Amino acid sequence: MLPKEHGAYGQLAFPLITALVVTGPARASILTALAVVALFLAHEPVLVLLGHRGRRARETHAQRSWWWLNTALVVGTASAILAIDETAPDLRWTFLVALVTAAWLAYAAIRGREKTSLGETGAAIAFAAAALPICAGAAKPLIGAAIAVAFALLFVLATLAVRVIVLRTRGGGNPQAARRTRAATFAVAVGGMLVTLAAASDAVIPWSTVAAILPGIVFVSALAAFPPPAMRLKKVGWTLVAVSALTSVLLIAVA
């Protein structure tokens, strides 16, 4: 019943851990993190019950999936309600941001479009957005926004860069699609940096946060510019984990 997409664990863990370390043991933050994890665990049983894991899996694991799904939804909903109640009224809007991105991910999952660019981008943004309400629970929404933007940018760029590698080789390769995806990667990287620089110039975020975001953007952009062979995807995956960990450490250091 655990999600099969291994990359999703890193996308869930790094923003969550970073936000919790920054906020400390704030009750609302812990409850929000619990709700996020519970709803994450509802993902796999939903796919099984919808038949996206195959007819045999649905017939064999239907009952277990049903109980797992209901438990996850009860825990997630109860935790979210308690977290909202514990959060300052003027910061409860942050949960709406996370909810909208989660709905995007849920739509892609239900329609069986998780492996598309739309689905993978939605997942990247949804996991990163969880940092916003977690930090809002400790009255630190600006720090939460910085963490969310940093990881959303990193995860989206990493998703696009990996797709460049795959498009160059799968089925004999698709050079035109690879070029388009590479161009999209550079466009997102440049746009993201311009936004963060503008935010730092207006004192919305400190310049130290820009410095924490920069290494990840540079690495993933280089990955898209000089993609390795597909046989090295496993090494690429672990390197992206290391870059995410570095981003987390830098964000915690400057928070």
N, C-alpha and C positions, 0 to 999 in steps of 0.2 A: 504493500500500500504506500510505500515511499515513492516520491517522484523519481522518474528515471533519468531526467535531464540533469546530469551531474554539474554542469556549469551553473545551474540555478542555485545550487547550495552556496557557492561563492557570492553570487549576486545578492542573495538573501543575507548572508552572514556579515559581509564587510560593512555595509551601511548600518546594519543593526548594532553590531559590536562597537563601531565608531561612535554612534550616537549615544549608546548606553555608557560608554566610558566617559564621554564628555559631560553627560547629564548627571552621572552619579546615581545613587539609589533612590531616585524620585519615584514615588508609587505610580503616578500616572504614566511615566515613561516605561516602567516595567510591565504594567498592564497592557500598554499599547504594543510592546514587543511581543508579549504572549499572544495577543490577538493576531498579529502578523504571522507568527509561526504556526498557529492553529489553522488559519485560513490557507497557508501554504500547504499544510498537510491534507487539506481537503481537495487539493488539485488532482491527485492520482485516482482516488475513488470516483471522482466525477468522470474522468476519462474512461475508466473501466465500465461504469454504468451506461455511458453513452455509446460504448462499443468502439471507441477509438483505439483501444488496446487489442482489438480482435474479438470475434464472436466467442471463441473458446474461453478467453479470460473473463468475459462478461458472464457466461453461463457458470463458470467454475467459482468465481469470486464475488458474485452479485450480493449475496447476503453479507459477507464480510465487508464489502465496499460500502454497503448501505449503512451499517453500524459505524464504520470508521468515519464516513462523511457526516453523519448526524452528530457524532461526538465532537468532531473538529468544528462544525458550525456552531454548536452550543457553546463550546469553550471560547471560540473566537468572538461570537456575538456578545456573550456575557462580559468578556474581558474588555471589548471595545466600548460597551456601554459604561462600565465602571471607569475606564480611562477617560472618556469624554466628561463624565461627571467630576473627575478629579482635576481636569484641566481648566485653567482660567477661562471664563466665558468669552473673553475677547480673543482667545486663541483657538477656539474650537473649530474655526473655519479650516484649520490645517488638516483636520480629518477628512474634509470634503475633497481636498486635493488628492490625498492618498486614495480615497474611494473612487474618484474618477479614473485614475490610472489603473486601479485594480479592476474596474469594470471593463476597461480596454483589454486587459489581459484575459479576463474571464470570457469575453466575447470571442477572442481569438481561439481560446482553448475549446469552447463549445462548438465552434464552427470547424474545428480541426485545422486551424491555420497557424498553429504555434511555430512551425518551422519556416514560415514566410518572413520576409523582412518586417512586415507590419507586426506579426506576432512577437518576434524576437525583440524588436524595438520597444513594444509595449511592455514586455517582461522587464527589460532593462530599466525603463523609466519607473515602472511600478515598484520594483524592489528598492530603488534608490529613494523614491518619494516617501517611503516609510520613515526615513530619518526626520522628516519635517514634524509630524505630530509627536514623535518620540521626544524630540528636543523641546517642542512646545509644552509638553507635560512638565518640564522643569523650567518653564518660562525663558527658554533660549531659542526662540523661533528663527532668528537670523543665523545662528550657528547651524541649526537644522537645515535651513535653506541652502547654506554653503555646502554642507555634506551631501545633501540630495543632488544639487547641481553637479558637484564634482564627480560623484559616482554615476549619475545618469549619463554625463558626457563620456566618461571612461567606458562604461558598459556598452553604450550605443556605438562608439568608435570601435571597440573591440569586436562587436558583432559584425560590423561592416568589414573590418579588416580580415576576419576569418572567412567571411563570405567571398572576399576577393581571392583568397587562397583556394577555396573550394571551386569557385567558378573557373579558375584557370586550368583545372585538371579533370573535374567530374565529367564523365561522358565524352572524353576527348577534349574538353575545354570549351569555354565560350568567351573568347577574347573581348567581344563587344560588351557583354554583360559585365565582365571583370573590369573593363575600363570605366563603365558607368558607375559601378559600385566604388571603385577607387576615387573617382571624382566626387562622389557623394561623401566619402570619408573625409577628404580634404575640405570640402565645403562645411561639413559639420564641425571639424576641428577649428577652422578659421572663424566660423561664426561663434562657436563656443568661447574661444579665446577673446574675441571682440566684446562679447557680452560680459565676461568676467572682468576684463580690463575696464570697461565702462562702469561696472558696479564698484570696482575698487577706486576708480577716479572720483566717483560720487560718494565715497566713504560708506557704501552699503556693506561691503565686505572689506576686510583688511588686505593689504598687499601680500601679507604672509600666506593668505589662503590661495592667492593666485600662484604663488611659488609652490604650494603643495599640490596644486592641480597640474602644473606644467609638465612634470616628468612623465606622467601617464599619457598626456596628449602627444608629446613628442615621440614616445616609444610606439604607440599604436599607429601614428601617422607614418613612422618609418616602416612599420610592419606592412602597411598597405602599399607603400611605395616600393618596397623590396620584399615581396612575399616569398617565403621559403616553399619548398616542395610540400605537397599535401601529406607525405609520409612523416613529416615532422609536426603534424598538428598536435600530437600529444605533448611534445615539448613546448609548443606555442601556448597550449592551454595552461601548463604549469608556470610558464613565464608570466602569463597574464595574471595568474593567481599572485605571484610575487609582486607584480606591479600594483595590484589592488591592495596588497598588504602594505606596501610602501606608501601608497596614497593615504591609507588609513592612519598609519603612524604619523605622517606629516600633518594630517588634519587634526589629529589629537594634540600634537605638539604645539600647533599654532592657535588652538581653540581657547 
